[in-house]
Amino acid sequence: MTVAPHGAQVEALRSFNRFYTKEIGVLGEGLLQTRYTLTQARVVFELGKRKRASASEIAAALGLDLGYLSRIVQRFRAQGLVARTKSAEDGRRAWLTLTARGRKQFKTFDRRSRDEVSALIGRLPAAHRTRLVASLRNAQSILSSEKRRPAGRIAIRPYRLGDIGWAIERHAQVYADEFGWNAEFEALVAKLFAGFANEHDRAQERCWIAELDGERAGCVFVVRNEDDPSMAQLRCLLVEPGARGFGIGRRLVDQCIAFARSVGYPKMILWTNDVLISARRIYEAAGFKLIKEEPHRSFGKDLVGQFWMLGLGGKR
């Protein structure tokens, strides 16, 4: 059964709505210094992003009443912004398209919107922009009722200056938000990453950062196992909440496996906790086998630690 949100949660979202609508200037008489309202501008924008569309498609995309949309379209047709043509395949259906004048207006909306958003986030430090974009993706993922998600450009690259600090901070915040883990976990992650950054064998140990549309979205690294240096150990796999669903976690794990095989490790081991269900699914899909479990009290929680192993076929 769904639990009703408490008052503070409702008020927090309402407060953000008031703040953001003021920031982007949608409360004025015209949007983006034009004579069009927000709804009218969104109709132009939807048509501008499509080659053609039916009224029902636009209404569904924007959540508009068809009668209300029809009045907007009639006004646009009278202004020479929109053309309406009957479908050659189905005479009962009509297509809406922007005219040359309408496309010019669309370009004006698009340019001014980009300029305003660029100015809004341009005053933020780079690290804050990264956090903002990740948070927005996360919010959209949580609130969206659509199952289909837009494709993103994914890149896996070696770590560089600034990535270690980001990885520590994001581990601490994400695990605190999602599992309620305390500062003990942040201290552990900081120790692991600091150890890697201060002293690692580049020929045998590597760290990678995943990017989604140019923004940091995940990380992982491979080191020698402390108890058995002949084995590789996968550590600190993380995917930003707003970047999940694109296969980033699997690509990071695949990168680790490919690297470990290429340098001759015979096996790879990892340690995780049973509550990290999504990560465990990635490990299982990659061929890891659960070899040991042990309960422990860590990070302010009662947990069950798990050791997973993967044979790589190498010789040492």
C-alpha positions in Angstrom: 0.0 0.0 0.0 1.3 3.5 -0.9 2.1 5.7 2.1 0.9 9.2 1.8 3.7 11.8 1.8 4.0 13.9 4.9 3.5 17.6 4.9 7.2 18.6 4.9 7.7 16.6 1.7 4.8 18.2 0.0 5.8 21.7 1.0 9.4 21.1 -0.1 8.3 20.3 -3.6 5.8 23.2 -3.7 8.6 25.5 -2.4 10.9 24.4 -5.2 8.1 24.9 -7.8 7.6 28.5 -6.7 11.4 29.1 -6.7 12.0 27.6 -10.1 9.1 29.2 -11.9 10.3 32.5 -10.7 13.9 31.7 -11.8 13.0 30.8 -15.3 10.5 33.6 -15.7 7.3 31.7 -16.6 5.1 34.0 -14.5 5.3 37.0 -16.7 2.8 37.9 -19.4 5.0 36.5 -22.2 7.5 33.6 -22.1 11.1 34.3 -23.1 10.4 37.9 -23.9 7.6 37.0 -26.5 3.9 37.5 -26.5 3.2 33.8 -26.1 2.2 32.0 -22.9 4.1 29.0 -21.5 1.5 26.5 -22.9 1.5 28.1 -26.4 5.3 28.1 -26.4 5.4 24.4 -25.5 3.0 23.6 -28.4 5.4 25.4 -30.8 8.3 23.6 -29.3 6.7 20.1 -29.6 5.9 20.8 -33.2 9.4 22.1 -33.8 10.9 18.9 -32.5 8.8 16.7 -34.8 8.5 16.5 -38.6 4.7 16.4 -38.1 2.2 15.4 -35.4 -1.4 14.9 -34.8 -3.3 17.0 -32.3 -3.9 13.9 -30.1 -0.1 13.3 -30.0 0.6 16.8 -29.0 -2.1 16.8 -26.4 -0.8 13.5 -24.9 2.8 14.8 -24.9 1.9 17.9 -23.0 -1.1 16.6 -21.0 -3.5 19.1 -22.5 -7.2 18.9 -23.1 -7.9 18.4 -26.8 -10.4 21.2 -26.9 -7.9 23.6 -25.3 -5.2 22.5 -27.7 -7.6 23.0 -30.6 -8.2 26.6 -29.7 -4.4 27.2 -29.6 -3.9 25.6 -33.0 -6.7 27.6 -34.5 -5.0 30.8 -33.3 -1.7 29.6 -34.6 -3.2 28.8 -38.0 -4.7 32.3 -38.2 -1.3 33.8 -37.4 0.4 31.7 -40.1 2.5 29.6 -37.6 0.9 26.2 -38.1 -0.5 24.3 -41.2 -3.0 21.5 -41.0 -3.2 18.8 -43.7 -5.2 15.6 -44.1 -3.4 12.3 -43.8 -2.9 10.6 -47.2 -3.2 7.2 -45.4 -6.3 8.0 -43.2 -8.7 10.7 -44.3 -10.0 11.0 -40.7 -6.6 12.1 -39.5 -4.9 15.4 -39.8 -1.3 16.4 -39.4 0.0 19.6 -37.8 3.3 21.1 -39.0 5.0 24.4 -38.5 5.1 26.8 -41.4 8.3 28.7 -42.2 7.1 31.5 -40.0 6.3 29.0 -37.2 9.8 27.4 -37.5 11.4 30.8 -37.2 9.4 31.3 -34.0 10.5 27.9 -32.8 14.1 28.8 -33.3 13.6 32.0 -31.3 12.1 30.0 -28.4 14.9 27.4 -28.6 17.7 30.0 -28.7 16.4 32.1 -25.9 15.6 29.2 -23.7 19.2 27.8 -24.1 20.6 31.3 -23.5 18.6 31.7 -20.3 19.4 28.3 -18.9 23.1 28.8 -19.8 23.1 32.0 -17.9 21.3 30.4 -14.9 23.8 27.5 -14.5 26.8 29.4 -15.8 27.3 31.2 -12.5 27.7 27.8 -10.7 31.0 26.1 -10.1 31.6 23.1 -12.4 31.2 20.6 -9.5 27.8 22.2 -8.6 26.6 21.9 -12.2 27.5 18.2 -12.2 25.5 17.6 -9.0 22.6 19.7 -10.3 22.4 17.7 -13.6 22.6 14.4 -11.7 19.9 15.5 -9.3 17.6 16.6 -12.1 18.0 13.3 -13.9 17.2 11.5 -10.7 14.1 13.6 -10.1 12.9 13.1 -13.7 13.5 9.4 -13.4 11.5 9.1 -10.1 8.6 11.3 -11.2 8.3 10.2 -14.8 5.5 7.7 -15.6 7.1 6.8 -18.9 9.0 3.5 -19.2 10.9 4.5 -22.2 13.9 6.7 -21.5 15.9 8.9 -24.0 19.2 7.6 -25.1 22.3 9.1 -23.7 25.9 9.3 -24.9 28.0 7.1 -22.6 31.8 7.2 -22.4 34.1 5.2 -20.1 37.5 6.9 -19.5 40.5 6.7 -17.2 40.2 8.8 -14.0 41.9 12.2 -13.9 42.4 15.1 -11.6 39.3 15.9 -9.5 37.6 12.5 -10.1 38.7 10.9 -6.8 37.2 13.7 -4.7 34.0 13.5 -6.7 33.8 9.7 -6.3 34.3 9.8 -2.5 31.6 12.6 -2.1 29.1 10.8 -4.4 29.5 7.4 -2.7 28.9 9.1 0.7 25.9 11.0 -0.4 24.2 8.4 -2.6 24.5 5.6 0.1 23.4 8.0 2.8 20.3 8.9 0.7 19.4 5.4 -0.4 20.4 3.2 2.5 21.0 5.5 5.4 24.7 4.7 5.8 26.6 6.9 8.1 30.1 8.6 7.9 31.8 5.3 8.6 31.1 4.4 5.0 32.5 7.7 3.7 35.7 7.1 5.7 36.1 3.6 4.2 35.6 4.8 0.6 38.0 7.7 1.2 40.6 5.3 2.5 40.2 3.0 -0.5 40.4 5.7 -3.1 43.2 7.5 -1.3 45.2 4.3 -1.2 44.7 3.9 -4.9 45.5 7.5 -5.8 48.6 7.6 -3.6 50.1 4.3 -4.8 49.0 1.9 -7.5 50.6 -0.1 -10.2 49.3 1.3 -13.5 50.2 -1.9 -15.3 48.0 -4.0 -13.0 45.5 -1.5 -11.4 43.2 1.0 -13.0 40.3 3.3 -12.2 37.6 4.4 -14.7 35.0 7.1 -14.8 31.7 6.8 -16.7 30.2 9.9 -18.3 26.7 10.4 -19.5 26.3 13.2 -22.0 29.6 14.7 -20.8 28.8 14.6 -17.1 30.3 12.2 -14.5 27.8 9.4 -13.9 29.7 6.5 -12.3 33.1 5.0 -11.3 34.9 1.8 -10.5 38.4 0.6 -10.0 40.5 -2.6 -10.0 43.4 -3.4 -7.7 45.3 -6.5 -6.5 43.6 -8.4 -3.8 45.4 -7.8 -0.5 45.1 -11.4 0.7 46.0 -12.9 -2.6 47.9 -10.5 -4.9 47.5 -12.9 -7.8 43.8 -12.1 -7.9 42.2 -8.8 -9.1 39.6 -7.1 -6.9 36.8 -4.9 -8.2 36.0 -2.0 -5.9 33.7 1.0 -5.5 31.2 0.5 -8.3 28.9 3.4 -8.4 26.3 4.7 -10.8 24.6 8.0 -10.2 20.8 7.6 -9.5 19.9 9.8 -12.4 22.1 7.9 -14.8 20.7 4.4 -14.1 18.9 2.4 -16.7 21.5 3.1 -19.5 23.7 0.1 -18.8 26.5 2.1 -17.3 27.1 -0.3 -14.4 27.4 -3.3 -16.7 29.8 -1.4 -18.9 32.0 -0.4 -16.0 32.1 -4.0 -14.8 32.8 -5.2 -18.3 35.7 -2.7 -18.5 37.2 -4.2 -15.2 36.9 -7.7 -16.5 38.4 -7.0 -19.9 41.3 -5.2 -18.2 41.9 -7.9 -15.6 41.9 -10.6 -18.4 44.3 -8.5 -20.6 47.0 -8.4 -17.8 46.7 -12.0 -16.9 44.7 -12.2 -13.7 43.2 -15.7 -13.3 40.4 -14.6 -11.0 38.5 -11.5 -9.9 36.9 -11.1 -6.5 34.6 -8.4 -5.0 33.0 -7.6 -1.8 29.5 -6.1 -1.5 26.4 -6.2 0.7 23.1 -8.1 0.1 21.1 -4.8 0.2 22.8 -3.6 -3.0 20.4 -5.6 -5.2 21.0 -3.8 -8.5 24.8 -4.2 -8.2 24.4 -7.9 -7.4 22.3 -8.4 -10.6 25.1 -6.8 -12.6 27.7 -9.1 -11.0 25.6 -12.2 -11.6 24.9 -11.2 -15.2 28.7 -10.8 -15.7 29.3 -14.4 -14.4 30.3 -13.8 -10.8 29.4 -16.5 -8.3 28.6 -15.9 -4.7 31.3 -17.8 -2.6 30.7 -16.5 1.0 28.4 -14.5 3.1 28.9 -13.0 6.6 26.7 -10.7 8.8 28.3 -7.6 10.1 27.5 -4.3 11.8 28.8 -1.4 9.7 27.9 2.0 8.5 25.2 2.2 11.2 23.3 -0.8 9.9 23.1 -4.6 10.3 24.3 -6.0 7.0 25.2 -9.2 5.3 28.5 -8.9 3.4 29.0 -11.0 0.3 32.1 -12.2 -1.5 31.7 -12.9 -5.3 34.3 -14.6 -7.5 34.8 -14.7 -11.3 37.2 -17.0 -13.2 39.1 -15.1 -15.9 41.1 -17.9 -17.5 44.4 -16.2 -16.9 47.5 -17.8 -15.4 49.8 -16.4 -12.7 
